[in-house]
Amino acid sequence: MKKLIHEPVPVAAACTLRYPTFIIRKGTPGEVTSVEGTRPTHYTVKFWPSGLDGGTITVPDLSGAHLVEA
């Protein structure tokens, strides 16, 4: 069951995430927008790869190992 987060939780990428059409570099700021599952928990995160003034990329199904608190 997916839970939407009422107040997004600030995080950063703990490692570089590589996808066919984009890369989220380690340290890229983001925020958790929803949580799914219990153990393991998966997160949907909105990242700002070009900085806070740039566009966003939303990445589903991330584990806690992909994220650090910001």
C-alpha positions as MATLAB code, in Angstrom:
seq = 'MKKLIHEPVPVAAACTLRYPTFIIRKGTPGEVTSVEGTRPTHYTVKFWPSGLDGGTITVPDLSGAHLVEA';
ca = [
       0.000    0.000    0.000;
       1.420    3.368   -1.055;
       1.375    6.231    1.474;
       1.648    9.794    0.249;
       3.778   12.055    2.389;
       1.974   15.245    3.511;
       5.218   17.068    4.239;
       8.006   15.928    1.912;
      11.110   14.595    3.667;
      14.390   16.156    2.431;
      16.985   13.609    1.308;
      19.989   13.346   -0.980;
      21.178   10.550   -3.245;
      23.567    8.302   -1.280;
      25.140    7.025   -4.492;
      25.012    7.740   -8.215;
      21.798    6.323   -9.707;
      22.116    5.404  -13.402;
      19.114    4.998  -15.665;
      18.922    4.731  -19.476;
      17.727    8.325  -19.930;
      19.219   10.170  -16.935;
      21.738   10.050  -14.077;
      21.175   11.224  -10.504;
      24.598   11.965   -9.042;
      25.571   11.251   -5.441;
      24.544   14.166   -3.233;
      21.743   15.386   -5.521;
      19.023   16.963   -3.356;
      15.529   15.519   -3.352;
      12.468   14.815   -1.257;
      10.524   11.657   -0.473;
       7.008   12.046   -1.872;
       5.595    8.590   -1.047;
       6.436    5.372    0.794;
       5.369    1.844   -0.141;
       5.726   -1.503    1.639;
       6.882   -2.349    5.109;
      10.039   -4.468    4.898;
      11.643   -3.707    2.586;
      10.263   -0.195    2.237;
      10.435    1.522   -1.138;
      10.426    5.273   -1.634;
       9.392    7.567   -4.469;
      11.704   10.569   -4.535;
      11.634   13.813   -6.502;
      15.220   14.908   -7.297;
      16.599   18.242   -8.554;
      19.581   17.129  -10.701;
      20.188   20.669  -12.020;
      19.811   22.383   -8.655;
      16.737   23.709   -6.887;
      15.954   26.153   -9.714;
      15.995   23.431  -12.395;
      13.552   20.738  -13.397;
      12.780   17.650  -11.338;
      12.968   13.908  -11.958;
      10.767   11.549   -9.939;
      12.266    8.110   -9.278;
      10.104    5.279   -7.844;
      11.132    2.097   -6.002;
      14.254    3.341   -4.218;
      15.432    1.626   -1.035;
      16.829    3.303    2.055;
      20.334    2.411    0.834;
      19.890    4.907   -2.030;
      19.111    7.835    0.270;
      20.648    9.885    3.077;
      18.976   12.525    5.243;
      19.510   16.073    4.050;
];
